[in-house]
Amino acid sequence: MTRPPRPVALPRLVRTPRIDPPYDDEVAAPVVDGALALAPRPRPAAPRPAPAAERPAGPYPGPRRLRALGQAVAEVLAGMRPAATVADRFTERAYAELVRAGRMLRARRPPRAGRPHVSTPREGVIEMCLPVHCGERTHGLALRLERRGVQWLCTEWETA
């Protein structure tokens, strides 16, 4: 016994969804509730961000960020990076001292900052020291960071 052949499904046309945004000259139909067009209720204004002095303080920077700052300062002190690249992380006085100090570390290759040792003597203050390896010689670099608004700025630095 043979089965009767099944009818073959014919292809059908289906409208594809639009994936492109509407063109500028295509205007959506106005939203109308019944026969009376009502203006939508005004949305409350988005809250404006508070000024930097009133914003909550930023979190303590992690060891990676502190090490990266130490690395950048060491490269400035070795004359392998312009001081202007770290200017936004220093107070004016500390930055002026950094520029005035010039090249203090002698190294043929870029210095390598070690793991920072961090202490917090009081809220909003970080003091750290880290070894800076310059070839055969290792120097020490100490930085004091204070929170100013939402930023941490270096207020003092010293190297030996």
C-alpha distance (Angstrom), angle and dihedral (degrees) to the residues before:
residue distance angle dihedral
M1 . . .
T2 3.68 . .
R3 3.72 124.0 .
P4 3.74 119.6 -122.1
P5 3.81 111.0 -104.7
R6 3.79 116.2 -97.0
P7 3.75 117.5 -119.4
V8 3.78 111.5 -101.7
A9 3.79 114.2 -119.9
L10 3.74 109.2 -118.1
P11 3.76 120.0 -138.8
R12 3.76 114.6 -101.6
L13 3.74 132.3 -157.1
V14 3.77 116.8 -116.5
R15 3.76 124.9 -173.9
T16 3.79 110.0 -116.0
P17 3.78 119.0 -133.7
R18 3.78 117.5 -108.0
I19 3.76 112.3 -107.4
D20 3.78 99.0 175.5
P21 3.78 121.8 81.6
P22 3.80 115.7 -109.6
Y23 3.77 118.2 -86.8
D24 3.78 119.6 -107.9
D25 3.81 92.4 -105.2
E26 3.82 93.2 51.2
V27 3.75 108.7 91.8
A28 3.77 121.0 -166.3
A29 3.78 116.7 -123.7
P30 3.80 111.9 -95.4
V31 3.76 116.1 -102.8
V32 3.79 107.8 -109.3
D33 3.78 125.4 -176.8
G34 3.79 105.2 -151.4
A35 3.79 113.0 -50.7
L36 3.80 95.3 -31.5
A37 3.78 120.1 76.8
L38 3.79 108.5 -142.9
A39 3.75 125.5 -163.1
P40 3.78 110.9 -120.1
R41 3.78 116.9 -108.8
P42 3.79 112.0 -93.8
R43 3.78 113.0 -103.3
P44 3.78 117.9 -126.5
A45 3.78 112.5 -102.8
A46 3.78 115.8 -99.2
P47 3.80 112.0 -103.1
R48 3.78 112.0 -98.5
P49 3.79 117.2 -127.3
A50 3.77 114.6 -102.4
P51 3.81 119.0 -112.4
A52 3.80 114.4 -89.0
A53 3.80 92.7 -103.8
E54 3.83 91.3 56.2
R55 3.82 97.6 42.2
P56 3.76 118.2 100.4
A57 3.75 112.6 -93.8
G58 3.77 118.5 -95.7
P59 3.78 119.9 -105.8
Y60 3.77 121.8 -92.0
P61 3.79 109.2 -83.9
G62 3.78 114.1 -109.8
P63 3.80 125.3 -118.7
R64 3.81 92.1 -96.1
R65 3.79 92.8 57.6
L66 3.79 91.9 44.5
R67 3.79 90.8 50.0
A68 3.82 90.7 48.4
L69 3.81 90.0 52.8
G70 3.81 90.4 48.5
Q71 3.81 89.8 49.0
A72 3.81 91.6 51.4
V73 3.82 92.8 48.1
A74 3.82 90.8 47.8
E75 3.80 90.2 52.1
V76 3.81 89.9 50.7
L77 3.81 90.7 50.1
A78 3.82 89.6 49.1
G79 3.81 91.0 52.1
M80 3.81 93.3 -116.8
R81 3.81 97.7 111.5
P82 3.81 130.7 40.8
A83 3.79 113.2 -108.4
A84 3.81 90.2 -130.6
T85 3.82 89.8 73.1
V86 3.81 91.0 70.4
A87 3.81 98.1 34.7
D88 3.81 93.1 106.5
R89 3.83 90.4 58.5
F90 3.82 95.8 53.7
T91 3.78 135.3 68.5
E92 3.80 114.3 -117.2
R93 3.81 93.0 -103.4
A94 3.82 95.1 47.6
Y95 3.80 91.2 45.8
A96 3.81 91.0 50.7
E97 3.82 89.0 52.6
L98 3.81 90.4 49.3
V99 3.80 92.0 51.8
R100 3.81 92.2 44.4
A101 3.83 91.9 50.0
G102 3.79 92.0 58.5
R103 3.78 117.5 174.8
M104 3.80 109.0 2.6
L105 3.81 102.2 152.0
R106 3.79 119.6 66.8
A107 3.79 112.2 -146.6
R108 3.79 135.7 147.0
R109 3.80 92.4 -154.3
P110 3.80 128.8 33.7
P111 3.81 111.0 -73.2
R112 3.79 118.7 -110.5
A113 3.80 119.1 -134.1
G114 3.79 117.3 -140.9
R115 3.80 130.2 -147.6
P116 3.82 112.2 -53.4
H117 3.79 121.2 -122.0
V118 3.81 105.7 -144.2
S119 3.79 133.2 -163.5
T120 3.80 131.0 174.7
P121 3.81 108.4 -150.6
R122 3.81 91.0 -178.7
E123 3.79 141.0 -9.9
G124 3.80 112.0 -61.0
V125 3.82 95.4 16.0
I126 3.79 129.4 99.9
E127 3.78 124.1 -175.3
M128 3.77 117.4 -170.7
C129 3.74 138.9 171.1
L130 3.76 127.4 -168.3
P131 3.78 137.6 177.9
V132 3.79 116.9 -109.7
H133 3.79 113.8 -154.6
C134 3.81 113.1 -150.0
G135 3.78 104.8 177.5
E136 3.81 108.6 -74.7
R137 3.79 93.5 -6.8
T138 3.81 127.4 72.3
H139 3.80 122.5 -156.6
G140 3.78 131.4 -171.0
L141 3.80 123.8 -123.7
A142 3.80 122.7 -166.6
L143 3.81 124.2 -169.3
R144 3.79 132.4 -177.8
L145 3.80 115.0 -154.4
E146 3.78 124.1 -168.1
R147 3.76 127.3 -170.0
R148 3.81 112.8 -115.7
G149 3.80 108.8 -177.6
V150 3.79 104.2 -50.6
Q151 3.82 95.8 -23.1
W152 3.77 131.8 85.0
L153 3.80 110.8 -137.7
C154 3.78 129.0 -171.2
T155 3.80 107.5 -121.1
E156 3.82 99.5 172.0
W157 3.79 135.2 19.1
E158 3.77 136.8 176.0
T159 3.79 136.4 178.6
A160 3.78 135.0 -168.2
